[in-house]
Amino acid sequence: MTILATQKLTPLLVSCLKEWQITSLTDVQERATEAEVPLGSSAIVCAPTSSGKTLIGELALANALSNGLDALYLVSHKALAEQKFSDFTDRFSTRAWVPAVTVGISTGDHEEGDVNCRLLISTYEKALGLILSGRLKVTNTAIIADELQILGEAGRGASVETLCALLRQRQPRQFVGLTATVENPEDLAAWMNCQSVRSNKRDVELIQTIHYNGKQYTVLFGQEDGETTVDKFGQSDLHGVIRTLLHQDLGPVLVFTETRREALDLATAYSAQCQRATDGLVISRQLELFSEPTESSQQLRSHAERRVTFHTADLTPDERSVIESGFVNASFDVCFATSTLAAGVNFPFRTVVIAKLTYGYPQTLTNHIGMLARRVRWGTPVEAIDVLRIATRKSVPGFGRQRVMTLIANGLKTVMDVISAKKEQLVKLLGGEQRADALVAALSDSFDGASANFEGMHLQLGREIGVEEKVAKCNQALGVEYDEAIYDLLKEELNWAVDKLDDGKRQNVPDIQLVLGDTALLIECRTVTKKPPLIAKEEAFAVLQKASDFDQKMNRVTLGKPEFDEHSQKKAAASPSITLVRHDVFMEGLMRVLTGRLTPCDFVNWLAEPGVTDLSRLPGTPTYCEPEPPEPST
């Protein structure tokens, strides 16, 4: 929709859009305009990243300021506050607004302007403090809450929820919450006494690729299936990937690193291969003017000359401002950055590269990348990976990707689909009775032997600390007996409180509650004896229904034995509300706790992180290693 085609924008807002060089509206912007959000209506606006939610908030700001209201713009991170302060200072300092609009920022690190200015940019936590202290009044204010999905974060969500509760009580003139795709925007809107505006359309395509073993898997974000091709890059090193991306006009490139040191080292190594450029020299001179003469600043200037930079928390505000201005003006080809640059800051990078995944990234992200990597390796949709993986391991003759795709085309996607199919159908599709029999036998008899790799060591350690019998029972028990065995072993650790919720008296509740400090886990134990021994999605996600009337702050966990099917893992990787943990992985973590290799707090925090638990992310010393000696007392 062009801005001239809508009748629900005032002449002032239309002139603002023209001044901001906006000629058309995205899907979510059209929906918000129809709901009159730019004209003062309160709403929760939910849409994918890069769909244009910020413009809705900016139009609401312009409308409020033009009608004599004050405005508060809430952001999730200090870096985003700095960017908005710079943007809004420029945007609302034109002749149409001066001197009526004063812009201020309050983040704790940066206080500029009066707290009672017309437009204040603040982080959520700082705004909460200002309101509680009485320094900030909001009754005659339009409030834009950006990145509101952090309401669900374990660490910061409580403060954001408290702030929202205060705003409900004090009833500002308008409240607009901008959030990325979440599961319950309607519930959030009802709680904030406003309407919801929702769009699932991604106006800017986001393409994800995984490169593995000479293959490239490409999928549009939000879609189930993609395309597997020969790897077009032909480069295994990071520098080669960056050069190829720039050659294909897919720059600027943002490379996420795990540490500040890694960002600096990678920038130094890549910069050494580049030549100086005219615009880079301009940025370098600006940095020389605004930065202190430190080793880091000297490297920053040297890299900038070659259109290379790094972005970490070590940058001074002036250096950050110059570097971020260079992003906007396309003065850099590549930036190596830590996650400080990932929190809702809008810069025009065409490609983002994640070079490696370990502890520095959320578990749901590593789950998602891992899922894509398996799809690259096996070359099939996610539901069929189990079938191909088991058949390959069991050496089913003449069975590969092409025959898997034939099964999928005829509605046989999962292991259970194949086992339940009529034999005549399988024989026809697979081109022979012997192959069909071999596949069914392989799927029926398959199991993942990973548990056996841990059981011996866990039993040995259990013998040393006097819980061998309880460990053995956990490994052997099924059904209700498994719940009881896990409960009994958890009680061996005295630092947490563990309760048996499903005690025969309560109906339709999770099996176990584990509480340590402010973290509570609701654990549902699931076992399966059928062949193949894979826990399906309905069983894996049953804890969500059983815990529906428990506090939403309590973490939902499904403990599965022996393991979950690929479809369940895929759904969990995309869900912010459930953790799936395999029995042998859970036992490894618990035995680390009981033998002093891992703190109870670290174990609980590991289980509380949504997604599919990753053993590589489990802290502490593995059970097959000697525990680290305690630090000597002083």
Summary of the structure (lengths in Angstrom):
residues: 634
radius of gyration: 27.7
end to end distance: 71.2
largest distance: 84.4
contacts: 2045
relative contact order: 0.07
helix: 44%
strand: 17%
